Amino acid sequence: MYMRKKIAMIGDKDSILGFKALGVSIYPVVDASEAATVLRQASSGDYAIIFITEYFAQGIQDKIKELQQVSLPAITIIPDHREDLGLAMDKLKKIMEKAVGVDILFKGEGNENE
């Protein structure tokens, strides 16, 4: 029998509420401690992907790194409606560098000599 995996979204209510209409399980949180608790619970459930907004991810980086050591669920940091902290783009850059061996996203950005 095919088991269908789900998607979870952790963040402030304003940033994640719209994803509920897409069938995503949403978990509104108010602080990093609550985000860590929800992340721990969701990661032991039947989720294939857990998205967490930058604002809350910044406070629980160690927990996220610990949980990323297993294949599932994939934990991905996304921007939210607050100030862009760069965590999501930094994570994407590291994934791309690992996959292809070089920085193809930002190559030469900020470096006038290239």
Backbone bond lengths (Angstrom), bond angles and torsions (degrees), N, CA, C in turn:
res aa  C-N    CA-C-N  psi(-1)  N-CA   C-N-CA  omega(-1)  CA-C   N-CA-C  phi
1 M - - - 1.448 - - 1.524 109.26 -
2 Y 1.306 116.48 137.11 1.455 123.24 -179.57 1.526 109.77 -81.23
3 M 1.350 116.03 122.77 1.465 119.93 176.60 1.515 108.76 -97.70
4 R 1.284 115.78 125.09 1.456 121.24 -178.76 1.525 109.81 -86.20
5 K 1.316 116.36 124.85 1.457 121.62 177.43 1.525 109.28 -85.34
6 K 1.319 115.53 153.77 1.459 121.10 -176.61 1.528 110.84 -111.71
7 I 1.322 114.53 171.10 1.461 122.88 177.55 1.519 108.13 -118.84
8 A 1.346 116.18 136.41 1.465 121.51 178.11 1.527 109.33 -119.08
9 M 1.319 115.11 151.60 1.455 122.19 178.35 1.521 107.52 -132.24
10 I 1.352 115.90 124.63 1.466 122.24 179.59 1.525 108.32 -116.67
11 G 1.325 116.16 129.39 1.456 119.86 178.59 1.516 110.66 169.80
12 D 1.326 115.31 -170.65 1.465 118.43 177.77 1.527 108.73 -72.79
13 K 1.300 115.48 151.82 1.457 121.87 -173.85 1.529 112.82 -54.96
14 D 1.327 117.25 -42.93 1.463 121.01 -177.88 1.527 112.27 -62.45
15 S 1.305 117.78 -34.43 1.467 121.55 -177.18 1.518 113.31 -80.90
16 I 1.328 118.47 -26.39 1.462 119.59 -171.46 1.524 115.32 -113.14
17 L 1.315 118.36 -13.19 1.464 121.28 -173.78 1.522 112.86 -56.58
18 G 1.310 118.60 -40.20 1.459 122.04 -178.40 1.517 114.06 -61.17
19 F 1.316 117.77 -24.97 1.461 121.48 -178.72 1.527 112.64 -72.39
20 K 1.318 116.63 -17.81 1.465 120.74 178.47 1.527 110.78 -61.25
21 A 1.333 117.26 -36.42 1.461 121.99 179.16 1.534 111.97 -64.57
22 L 1.320 116.83 -20.19 1.462 121.73 179.26 1.526 112.40 -91.76
23 G 1.323 116.46 2.48 1.458 120.49 179.74 1.516 114.24 89.25
24 V 1.317 116.98 10.37 1.456 121.91 178.97 1.526 108.99 -83.04
25 S 1.323 117.02 137.49 1.469 120.91 174.92 1.513 107.82 -75.95
26 I 1.318 116.80 121.98 1.460 119.39 -178.41 1.521 110.70 -105.52
27 Y 1.319 114.32 143.85 1.464 121.99 179.64 1.526 108.80 -131.04
28 P 1.341 117.02 88.83 1.459 119.29 177.10 1.530 110.70 -67.98
29 V 1.313 116.11 133.85 1.468 121.80 178.97 1.519 108.98 -130.91
30 V 1.345 115.72 162.21 1.462 119.53 -178.22 1.518 113.60 -116.00
31 D 1.347 117.66 -14.25 1.462 119.58 177.98 1.526 110.08 -153.61
32 A 1.328 115.84 170.74 1.467 121.56 -176.41 1.522 112.17 -64.15
33 S 1.310 117.43 -34.44 1.463 120.62 178.94 1.525 110.85 -62.78
34 E 1.313 115.74 -45.93 1.467 120.01 178.04 1.528 110.36 -65.86
35 A 1.328 117.33 -38.77 1.460 121.19 177.89 1.527 110.77 -61.30
36 A 1.326 117.76 -40.95 1.471 121.79 178.64 1.521 111.16 -63.41
37 T 1.328 116.28 -42.21 1.464 120.61 179.05 1.524 110.74 -63.55
38 V 1.323 116.64 -47.36 1.468 121.16 -179.97 1.526 110.09 -63.99
39 L 1.327 117.66 -41.72 1.460 121.21 178.83 1.526 110.96 -60.36
40 R 1.317 116.42 -44.60 1.469 120.65 178.65 1.531 110.63 -60.24
41 Q 1.329 116.85 -45.43 1.472 120.90 -179.78 1.524 111.55 -65.78
42 A 1.336 116.50 -45.36 1.464 120.55 -178.35 1.524 111.54 -65.58
43 S 1.322 116.99 -36.06 1.467 120.08 -177.76 1.521 112.31 -68.77
44 S 1.318 117.38 -19.12 1.463 119.56 177.13 1.528 111.43 -95.87
45 G 1.321 116.64 2.67 1.460 121.44 178.06 1.511 111.29 -92.52
46 D 1.330 116.20 -158.32 1.463 120.24 -177.26 1.531 111.88 -103.91
47 Y 1.332 115.11 47.85 1.460 121.21 178.26 1.525 109.95 -98.35
48 A 1.330 115.30 136.63 1.460 120.79 174.87 1.520 110.15 -88.76
49 I 1.337 115.86 -34.39 1.460 121.42 -178.78 1.519 109.33 -134.96
50 I 1.332 115.18 135.86 1.461 120.88 172.99 1.522 106.84 -124.26
51 F 1.328 115.32 119.43 1.453 121.33 174.74 1.520 108.10 -96.04
52 I 1.317 116.71 139.57 1.466 121.33 176.01 1.524 108.06 -135.12
53 T 1.320 116.06 135.61 1.460 119.49 -177.32 1.529 110.65 -71.95
54 E 1.335 114.34 151.34 1.468 121.63 -177.03 1.526 113.21 -52.91
55 Y 1.307 115.57 -43.57 1.462 120.32 -174.97 1.527 111.49 -55.58
56 F 1.329 116.75 -43.53 1.463 120.07 -179.69 1.520 112.18 -85.04
57 A 1.316 117.10 -29.64 1.470 120.78 179.14 1.520 111.88 -64.21
58 Q 1.337 116.78 -33.82 1.461 119.24 -177.28 1.524 111.83 -61.56
59 G 1.317 117.79 -28.94 1.460 121.00 -178.03 1.519 114.68 -87.46
60 I 1.352 116.84 -9.03 1.469 119.33 -176.99 1.533 111.63 -132.76
61 Q 1.323 116.12 35.63 1.466 121.29 -178.68 1.528 112.88 -55.51
62 D 1.328 117.74 -40.27 1.467 120.48 -179.25 1.521 111.20 -63.18
63 K 1.321 117.08 -42.64 1.466 121.55 179.51 1.524 110.05 -65.00
64 I 1.318 117.07 -41.63 1.463 120.84 179.18 1.527 110.22 -63.02
65 K 1.326 117.22 -46.79 1.469 120.60 179.17 1.520 111.52 -60.57
66 E 1.317 116.65 -40.07 1.464 121.31 178.18 1.531 110.99 -61.01
67 L 1.325 116.42 -45.96 1.460 120.72 -178.27 1.521 112.65 -73.14
68 Q 1.326 118.04 -23.05 1.456 121.05 179.28 1.525 112.21 -76.21
69 Q 1.307 118.19 -3.25 1.462 121.78 178.61 1.531 112.09 -74.17
70 V 1.330 116.61 -17.07 1.470 120.86 177.33 1.521 109.04 -101.73
71 S 1.321 116.63 159.36 1.462 119.72 -175.00 1.523 113.51 -70.09
72 L 1.301 117.59 -39.93 1.458 120.76 178.62 1.510 110.14 -131.11
73 P 1.273 117.37 143.98 1.454 127.98 0.61 1.525 111.33 -80.94
74 A 1.320 114.62 155.17 1.458 120.33 171.88 1.526 106.93 -77.04
75 I 1.313 117.29 128.76 1.465 121.28 -179.86 1.518 107.64 -109.46
76 T 1.327 115.61 121.86 1.451 121.75 -174.87 1.520 110.46 -124.43
77 I 1.312 115.99 132.67 1.463 121.97 178.35 1.520 108.29 -90.54
78 I 1.334 115.59 132.77 1.462 120.74 179.66 1.525 110.08 -126.39
79 P 1.320 117.39 154.71 1.462 119.66 176.05 1.525 110.79 -68.98
80 D 1.321 116.75 159.04 1.454 120.62 175.15 1.515 108.90 -125.82
81 H 1.316 117.30 -166.59 1.463 120.47 -175.98 1.532 113.29 -78.10
82 R 1.315 117.04 -6.75 1.470 120.55 178.04 1.520 110.45 -82.63
83 E 1.297 116.47 -171.16 1.461 122.77 177.52 1.527 110.21 -58.69
84 D 1.328 115.95 138.54 1.459 121.85 178.00 1.526 109.22 -68.86
85 L 1.325 116.37 118.36 1.462 121.44 -178.39 1.526 112.15 -92.68
86 G 1.325 117.47 -9.91 1.458 121.51 178.56 1.520 114.51 81.94
87 L 1.330 118.57 -1.47 1.463 120.72 -178.37 1.525 111.69 -65.50
88 A 1.324 117.07 -42.03 1.464 120.59 -178.72 1.526 110.52 -64.36
89 M 1.315 117.44 -45.70 1.454 120.97 -179.13 1.527 111.07 -68.70
90 D 1.318 117.46 -36.89 1.461 121.23 177.71 1.524 110.37 -63.24
91 K 1.321 116.68 -41.88 1.473 121.29 179.21 1.526 110.20 -64.81
92 L 1.341 116.77 -44.19 1.458 120.48 178.92 1.533 110.31 -61.84
93 K 1.316 116.72 -41.18 1.465 121.32 178.73 1.532 110.45 -60.07
94 K 1.330 117.20 -45.28 1.468 121.12 -179.50 1.523 111.57 -64.85
95 I 1.331 117.16 -39.44 1.465 120.97 178.28 1.531 109.96 -63.39
96 M 1.330 116.32 -44.59 1.464 120.43 -179.59 1.529 111.29 -66.16
97 E 1.326 117.43 -40.44 1.463 120.20 178.09 1.525 110.29 -62.68
98 K 1.321 116.53 -40.66 1.467 120.85 179.42 1.529 110.43 -66.06
99 A 1.324 116.74 -39.52 1.458 120.88 -176.70 1.529 112.90 -72.31
100 V 1.319 117.51 -42.22 1.463 119.80 -175.04 1.517 114.48 -110.50
101 G 1.319 117.26 -9.26 1.454 120.70 175.56 1.519 115.94 90.33
102 V 1.320 118.04 -9.58 1.468 121.57 179.19 1.526 109.30 -142.16
103 D 1.320 115.11 163.05 1.461 121.29 178.14 1.527 108.33 -83.09
104 I 1.343 116.74 97.58 1.463 120.08 -179.80 1.529 112.18 -92.63
105 L 1.317 117.46 -15.49 1.462 120.66 -177.32 1.516 113.04 -80.60
106 F 1.325 116.88 -43.23 1.459 120.83 -172.86 1.514 112.18 -120.56
107 K 1.314 117.90 20.81 1.455 121.53 -176.70 1.518 110.08 -56.57
108 G 1.321 114.42 122.20 1.446 120.46 176.71 1.516 114.51 83.27
109 E 1.303 118.34 -10.30 1.461 120.40 -179.24 1.522 109.19 -66.31
110 G 1.300 115.50 125.27 1.464 120.12 -179.95 1.517 112.94 83.62
111 N 1.313 117.79 -1.26 1.451 121.82 -179.84 1.519 108.46 -119.77
112 E 1.307 116.84 104.25 1.461 121.81 -175.36 1.526 112.80 -74.78
113 N 1.338 118.44 -13.57 1.463 121.66 -177.65 1.509 112.95 -80.51
114 E 1.308 118.61 -11.20 1.476 120.29 -177.74 1.491 111.65 -95.10
